Amino acid sequence: MNRILILLAMLVVGNVYALPPCPSSPPWDNCYGSYGDPNAKYVGEWKNSVMHGQGTLTFPDGSNYVGEWKDGKTHGQGTLTVPNESKYVGEWKDGDMHGQGTFTVSNGSKYVGEFKDGLPWEGIGFRASGEIWETVSGGRKCESCKPTARQLAIVQQIDPSLAPKPKPKPEDNKVVRASSGTGFFVSRSGHIITNHHVVEECKAVKVSYKGNEVKASVLAADRHNDLAIIKTALNPNKVFPVSGKDAALLEDIVIAGFPLGKKISASIKTSKGSVTSLAGVGDNYSRFQTDAALNQGNSGGPIMDQKGNVVGVAVSRWKQEGVESFNFGIKASTLKTFAQSNSLTFLPPNSRDLSNRELGQLITDATLYLECWMTVAKIKQLIAKEGNRKAFFSEFE
């Protein structure tokens, strides 16, 4: 290995790193140093003898990357400069541009927005003059499309100088119907269970019940497990009991809710399936996986067995291009722990199977359509936020 290790001389450049200098030969772990060969030179931090932490990689043609590294790959915030060609400033993941950033070419044109796996994903292309010449949505480019509110909001976050600067409009402070979700009664005193993300950031939460719209207050929220308890002044005749045990693998279940809000119809909708895994993404054992259908708007709805006992709370879908979506629920045991911590007791579980007619009546009477009301300005802010899970109405997307 014809490479040369050149330790950074503290007397020459000063110690700009928090780590001690690397030894004269490997292994190099939790130290800083310079390592080069005819193809490239790296100056920065090391861990387990690979580039890890802050550092600079320079090539003979003058190209260089300055920023964060992880396990030998660009990862985090960094800048890649190729003289007379291009410059990227932004986020990286596993060696690729990934996250928010700006890619500028030598003629001054630039793409500002989100990247995914090294490619533009959601954002706007600008000419050197600042004129918009293309948009990118979901990785697809369009030269004739107008920028969406989300694309403009992303640009505003990254480079405010490029984004249009409209004067604040009076309607930005107007509180409007923003998004929808599902909840279900668990007490005759009007307690309702739903997801935390359904009621998060809401100026008001409203419940549709027997043709009327009723305000609800948020009593407790668990951001980590995505659960919330809300309460109305209603005294329902029917409420869901909660199962005393978690659903078993291959157990048949029913999901009730309002997928896509009232876009298709205002009627309650159900889907049937089974439990296909006893863990969620990343081996999260507070959740389970099901093949029953879930869509935006289902969030917070009850997942029940044939006895009408709630065995879970609908929470999310996981989608990947070319892969069938996976659907998840929060386990009954997690829900019960949350409720007990907030002095909420459930009815004892039913011991007999209900007929489909009986189960359908319980679902109809005890499952609720929820609406989150917030300011227009807050809606714009959340739509631009990466990882947003709210089921915003289509006019805001």
N, C-alpha and C positions, 0 to 999 in steps of 0.2 A: 504494500500500500504506500504509493509515493505521494503521500500527503504530508503537509507541514503544519504542525500546531504552533500558533503564534499567540502567546498569552498577552492579554491587554496589559500594558504597562501603566500602572496607576500614576506614576510620576509624570507620564506624558499626557494621558487623556483624562485622568481623574476617575474615580470610581462612581459611575452613574447608575450602577446596579446595586440592588440591596443584598445580593449574594456575594460570597467570597470568591476570589479568583480560582479558576480551575487549576489542578496540578499539571505537571508537564506532560503526563501521559494518561490515557484513559485507565479506568472508567471515570467519567465526569458526571457528577450528580449534585444538583442544587448548587451550581457554581456558574460563573460567567467567564467567557473566554472567546478567542478567535480561532477559527479552524478553516483552512483553505486548501485548494488545489488549483490546477490551471483552469478549471471550469467555473468555479464559484468560491466565494469567501463568506463565511458566516461570523458575525460578531454579536454575541449576546449570551443569553442564559441557556443552561443545559439541565436535563434531568434524565437519569438512566442512559447517559451517553447519546441522547438525541436532543435536537433543538426543542426547547420547551420554556415558555415565558416570553419576555421581550427580546427582540433581536432583529438584526439586519442581514439580509442575504444579498450580495452584490455579484453581478456577472461581468465578464470582461467587456461586453458591449456597453456597459454603463447602466443596464437594467438593474433595478433593485426592489426588494420588498422590505418595508420597515413596519414592524408591528408585532402582533402576538402570534405565538406558536403553541401547538399542543401535540405531543408525541411525534415530533418531526414534521408536522404539517402546519400550514398557515391556518389559524383558527382563532377567531375573535376579531378585534378591530385592527385594520392594517391598510397600508398603501402600497400598491404595485405600480412602478413607473417604468415605462419602456421609452427611452429617448426618441423623439421625433415620431412617435407612433401613438401611444395611448397612456392613460393614467387611470387607475381605479382606486377610489378612496371609499372604504366601507367595511362591511362585515364579511367574515370568512367562516367556513365550516369544513373541516376535513380536507383542506387543500383547495376548495372551490369558493368562488364568490357566492355567498349565501346570506340573505338578510338584506338590510337596507344599504344602498351605496350609490355612488356616482361614477359612471364610466365615460371618460372624455377622450376623444380622438384628436389628432394633430390639427385638424381644420377648425377646432373649437366646438363642433357638435358634441352633444352629450346625451346619455340616457340617465335619468334620475328615477330611482324607484327601488323595488324589491327584486332580488335575485334568488334563483333556486337552482342548486346543483350546477353553478357556473354560468347560468343563462338568465337574461332578463325575464322577469315573471309578471310583475305588476307595476306599471309606471308610465313615464312619458319621455319621448325623445325630443330634444330641442336642437334647433340650429344655433350657430354661433351668435346670431342676432337675438336669440331668446324666443324666436317663433317656434311654436309647436309643429312638428312635422310628422310624428307618429305616436301612437299609443300602444301599450302592450298589456294584454289582459289574459291571465292564465297561461302565459308563455306565447300567446299568439299576437303577432304584430298587425297593426291596421293604420294605414296612412289617411284614411277618410273618416275615421271615428273621432267623435268628440271625447275629450277626457271625462271620465266619470268623477263623481264627487269623491270617491275613495282614492282614485289616482291623484287628484289634485291635493287631497289631504296628506297623502304620503310625500309628495314633493314638498309641501309646506313644512313637513317635519324635517326633511333632509336639507333642503336649500330654500329657505324662505324668500331669497332674492328672486327666484325663478317663478314662484307661484303667483298667480293673479292676486291682487290685493283689493278685493272689494270692501267697501265700507260696511261695517257691521249693520246688518239689517234688523229692523225691529222684530221680525219673525224668528230670529235666532234665539230670542229669549222666550218664545212662545212654547208652552207645554202642550205636547200633542201625543196621540197614540203612537208608540214607537215600535213595539215588538210584542210577541205573544208567547204563551207557554201553557202548560197544563198543571193543575194541582188536584188534590183530592181531600175530602173531608175525613178526619180521623176522630172527631169528637162532636157531640151534639151541642157543644158550646161554640162551635164555629171555627175550630182549629183546622188548618189546612197545611198539608205537606207539599212542597215543591222543590225545585232546584235553586241553589243560591244564585246561579247566573241568570235565572229568569227574573229575579227581583233586584239584582244588583244595579246600583246607580239610578234607580227609578225615583222620580219625584212623587209618583203615586202608583199604587198597584190596585187594579180594579178587577173584580170577580163577576163573571156573568152567571146568574142563577135564576132559573125559571123566568127568563125574559127580562130580568132586571140587572142593572149594573150597580155593584156594591163596592165601596172602598174597603180595602184591607190594610192592616198595619203589620209590619214585619216585627215579630217578637224575638226571633233568634236566627242566626245564620252560621253555617259551618262552611267556610270558603274551601278548606282542604278537601272535604268529602262532598262538596257541592250540594248541600242540603239547606233548607230554610223552613221555618215555621212561621206562618202568617195567620192572622185571625180577623174574622168579620163579626158583625153583630147578629149573624144568621144563626138559627137553631134548626139544623137539618134533621129530617126524619130518618135518613139513612146515612150511615158512615161506614168506612172500611175498617174491618179489624186487621191487625197485623199478625202475620204468622209467628209462631213461637220458635221456628227453625228456618234456616236458610234453604233455598231451593236446591234440590239434588241434581246431579248431572243427568241429562235427558228428560228431566221432569217437564211436563207440558205446562205452558204458561200463556196468559192473555195480557196484552198491553192495550190500555185505553188512553185516548187523548185527542188532541186537536192538531194533527200534523198539517203544516202549512197554514196554520191559523184558520181563518174562515174563507180562505181563497177558493177552496173547492166547494165547501158547504159549511154551514154552521152546526151541523149535526156531529155528535160524538162518533169517533171512529175506533175500531178495534183491529188488532192483528194477532194471530195465533202463531205459536212456535214452541220451541223447547230450549232448555238450558244447554248450551253447547260447550261451555267452559266455566270452571269455577274461579277464574281469575280474569282481571282486566289487563289493559296494556301495561307492559313492564312488570308483570307478576303482581299486580295490585289485587290483593285478596279481599279488599273491601267491596269489590265489584265482581260481576259475573257477565258472561257473554251469552247472547241469544241470537237465534236466526229469525226471530219475529221482526217484522218491519218497523223501523224508526225513521222519522224525518224531523226536520226543524219544526218546532211547535209541539212535538211530543214531550219535550223536556219537562220533567217534574211529574209526569203521569204515573199512575199505579201499574205495577206488574203483579198479576195475581194468579193464584191457582184456581182450580174448579170450585173450591169451597168459598171463593170470594175473599180469601185471606191475602193481604199484600205480602209478596215475597221479595219485592224490590221496587226501586224508583227509577223510571227511565231517565237516562242521563246523556247519552251521546252516541254518535256514529263515528267510526274511524274509516276514512276513505283513503285509497291510494290508487293512482292511475293504473288500470289494467288488472286491478284486484277487486273482487266482490267486497262490498262494505261489511264491516263488523259492527254489531250493535251491543250496547252495554247497559247494565242496570246496577244500582247501588243495593247491596244486600240488606235484607231485613234486619240482621243483627247490627249493622252499622246505623241504620235508621233508629232502632230501639235505644242504642247507647246515646245517640244525639238527643232523642226525646227525653229520656230519663234524666240527662244532664240539665234539661230545661224544664223539669217538673211536669212533663206531659205524659199521661198514661193512655194506653190504647185499650180498646175493647178486647176481651179474650177472643182467640181465634175460633172460627166455626169448625165444628167437628164432622159435618156431613157435606157431601157434594151438593152443589146447587144445580138445579136444572138450568139449561141455557137461558130460558125465559127469566128465571130468578136472577141469574148472574147479569143478564142484560139490563134488568131494572135497577140493580144495585149500581152498575156502571153509569147508567143514565142519570140517576139521582145524586150520586156522590162524587162524580168526576167533573171538574170545573175548568172553564176556559178563563185564562188570566191574560190581562193586558198590562204592560209596563208603559207608563207615561213619563216622558222626559222632555227637556228642551231640545229644540232643533240643533242648537250648538253642540250639546252633549251627544246627540245622535251622530253628527258628523265626526266628532272626536273618536267615538267608539268604533265606527265603521272602519276608520283608518288604522285602528289598533290591531296589531298582529295577534292572532289567537282569539279574536272576538267570537263568542259562541251564541250571542243573542239572535233570535229569529226575527230580525227587523223586517218590517213590511216592505214590499217590493218598491214602493215609491221612493224609498231612501237608499236603495242599493245602487 
